Amino acid sequence: MSSDVLEGDADGDAEKLEESLTMGIDPWEKNWMRFSVVMLLIFFVAVTVAGFAAGYQLPGDDGKVDPRTVTQDGPWAEPGVTEIAPGQFEAYVLAQAWNFAPREIVLPVGAEITLYITSPDLQHGFKVTDTNINVMVVPGQVSKMSFTFDEVGEFPYICHEYCGQGHAAMFGTIKVVSEADYAARADEQSTDETTDATADAEAVDTDDTAASENDA
């Protein structure tokens, strides 16, 4: 075989190699780069849809508290639910060994609730069935999440972080009722509070009268 033929074959192989490489990037490497870009785009779309369309959110760290005094003063001294605006509620929840306070939360359908959860003792969990509420509860920290309940029903919540022998007893329920039922419950509660206040006032008057008679 002549040297001209060999040189021709070598030139042809060099041209093919040059054609197969663009800017020094191997075709396999280029394909993997394309695949990586596509996966990043898919990931970005999934996060966007989850965050804005599906309503998924990361639990927020809404501040610090002193676990030694959190049950003595402040909103967790008397955990409960407060309506801060029509259809908007705040709930301060205390997770401690081995119970939740409050044990029951009642809301009208369509209500948006923001939960502020903390613990004075151990690390706990707080998960509400059939919602995206699922947070860790760490002593000294406040976990915050919001959710809108658009359906009537009961939504149990549990501690999903093992916290000792009484762990299984840590549960509660969010009850979502119709607006009419919620209004009726609110009226009944208001009546009970008025009755209790009247009874307390009468008891004080009776004690004062008895004390005055004894002095006389």
Beta strands, then each sheet from edge to edge (+ up, - down):
strand 1: 60-64
strand 2: 80-85
strand 3: 88-96
strand 4: 99-101
strand 5: 104-108
strand 6: 112-118
strand 7: 124-128
strand 8: 134-137
strand 9: 141-148
strand 10: 153-158
strand 11: 171-177
sheet 1: 1+ 9- 6+ 3+ 2-
sheet 2: 1+ 9- 6+ 3+ 4-
sheet 3: 5+ 11+ 10- 7+ 8-
end
